[in-house]
């Protein structure tokens, strides 16, 4: 048997002849001529090397070999149908996989988007990578993920960014600390306090340093700590004050509180970032579409909704 010469079309025609028992009926169903159907059966007979059908009364019926060939055709054609259905769902973004890289702070808010998306799309697998800004920049340079979330996107011609969600930065201290109820509190009054800071490459650190420089303020005592959660716990234990995303504070148990400091919160936004030359998997595109749909309604972020919509329009142009 010359297996490599079998085609889905030959098997489709043969399976239909067996089901209908008629060359004429198959020709009508598949919009072929009767000679074409007969020629297909002849071709299959040559490939198999054995008779595959015989005439019984007015019907075409399979031989013993033909019955085995029919079972093979049913198996292959049904598997092809399953793959076709999978491919259709994949292209709609309802199945498949994508990866997203988050800077540390974004882990406190992205689950509010990823959770509902995953519930609505259980056939989509999402890999989430979390790290500091430098780690995410390294992953971006190595093309390791489909989507990224930065508060300060890379400054690169390869970047497409959509500022989708507000990320206000606030000064926090331990619960019930002496500054909590001070009216007209200024950073000048706090500069003698110890501040717990992220590493210099952190976007939060960069924003805070820029604000201090513009205000002409130099802190007397600082201590560097590598993660937001470690800083939150250190503040709660009384080690000092810190600048954190308001989302981190809102997501935290008791122990820290926001201080009513003039000039704060500092404005910042999270951005979805995509490499310009990268073609996103349909599932990632579907996730962005999902986010666009909930930003204005559930997060009161019409500006973010418009930014994501513009990113989707650009990506949609690339998909065509």
C-alpha positions, -999 to +999 in steps of 0.1 A: +000+000+000+014+034-010+002+051+022+019+084+014-003+088-017-035+088+004-052+122+007-080+135+029-100+142-003-097+106-015-107+093+020-136+118+022-150+107-011-146+070-003-162+074+032-192+091+016-196+064-010-197+037+018-222+057+038-245+064+009-239+032-010-241+052-042-217+069-065-245+091-078-255+102-043-219+110-034-214+130-065-245+151-057-235+156-021-200+166-028-208+186-059-187+163-081-194+145-114-200+107-113-169+101-135-148+120-110-161+099-080-155+067-100-120+079-108-113+086-071-124+051-062-101+037-090-072+057-076-078+044-041-080+009-055-045+014-071-031+028-038-044+001-016-036-027-041-068-046-033-105-043-042-122-019-018-158-019-030-181-043-048-216-040-063-244-057-043-278-054-058-281-017-064-257-006-037-219-001-035-206-019-005-171-022+009-150-053+007-133-067+038-103-045+030-126-017+021-142-019+055-108-015+072-101+014+049-134+030+058-125+027+095-092+044+088-109+072+069-134+078+097-106+079+123-084+103+103-113+125+092-127+128+127-093+137+140-090+163+113-124+177+124-112+179+160-081+197+149-102+221+128-124+229+158-093+234+179-077+257+153-109+278+150-110+282+188-073+290+189-076+317+162-104+332+182-082+332+213-104+308+232-076+282+234-038+284+235-012+300+257+005+333+263+031+346+288+031+379+306+060+395+325+051+418+355+072+441+375+068+434+412+043+461+420+019+449+393+014+416+410-010+433+434-034+443+407-030+421+376-048+391+393-079+413+393-077+411+355-062+377+350-086+359+374-119+369+357-102+363+322-092+328+332-126+320+345-142+332+312-115+314+292-106+281+309-089+267+278-063+294+278-031+288+298-013+319+311+023+319+323+031+348+347+067+359+353+073+384+382+105+403+389+121+437+394+124+462+366+158+451+355+148+415+354+118+424+332+140+445+310+163+416+305+133+393+296+121+420+272+155+421+255+156+384+252+120+383+237+110+358+265+073+369+269+044+380+248+032+408+270+049+429+297+036+453+324+059+482+333+052+514+352+081+530+331+082+513+297+116+507+281+127+536+259+132+517+227+120+519+191+108+483+195+083+492+222+045+496+218+030+507+251-005+514+264-009+532+298-038+512+310-041+517+348-033+544+374-005+534+399-005+562+425+026+562+448+020+572+484+041+576+516+033+550+542+043+546+579+035+521+606-001+520+618-010+548+643+024+565+638+029+601+650+026+616+615-007+600+606-029+629+617-006+659+612-022+685+590-003+700+561+024+674+565+054+681+542+084+661+532+106+687+549+092+675+582+099+639+573+134+641+559+150+632+592+130+599+592+146+567+578+131+558+544+131+523+532+137+523+494+137+499+465+168+494+445+179+522+421+166+504+390+131+503+404+105+525+387+091+535+421+125+545+433+132+564+401+099+584+404+105+592+441+141+602+435+130+625+407+104+641+429+130+646+457+154+662+433+128+686+419+117+695+455+154+701+465+151+676+494+178+652+505+168+624+529+191+619+559+187+582+564+178+555+539+179+517+537+176+497+505+152+467+505+146+445+474+109+439+474+076+457+481+064+430+505+096+432+525+093+469+527+057+467+538+066+443+566+096+465+576+074+496+578+048+477+598+075+467+623+085+503+628+118+503+608+109+534+589+087+551+562+084+542+526+070+551+492+047+523+478+020+519+453-014+526+468-024+492+454+002+475+476-012+493+507-048+485+498-040+448+493-021+445+526-033+435+560-033+459+589+001+473+599+008+502+576-012+534+567-009+561+541+004+595+554-014+627+543+017+642+527+015+673+505+025+666+469+014+630+471+003+607+457+028+608+429+012+601+395+023+569+378+006+545+354+011+509+345+017+501+308+011+470+287+042+467+266+046+446+234+076+443+212+067+460+179+080+431+157+063+404+178+031+388+166+009+381+196-007+347+201-045+350+196-050+343+233-029+373+243-049+395+219-081+381+235-068+390+270-061+426+259-096+428+244-110+415+277-090+441+297-103+469+274-138+458+281-135+461+319-112+491+324-139+518+322-167+498+338-149+482+367-118+503+372-131+537+362-103+540+337-117+554+304-082+568+296-068+533+300-096+518+279-088+542+250-050+534+253-056+496+251-081+501+222-054+520+203-029+492+210-054+466+198-060+486+165-023+486+159-019+449+166-050+441+145-033+457+115-003+434+120-025+403+122-041+409+088 
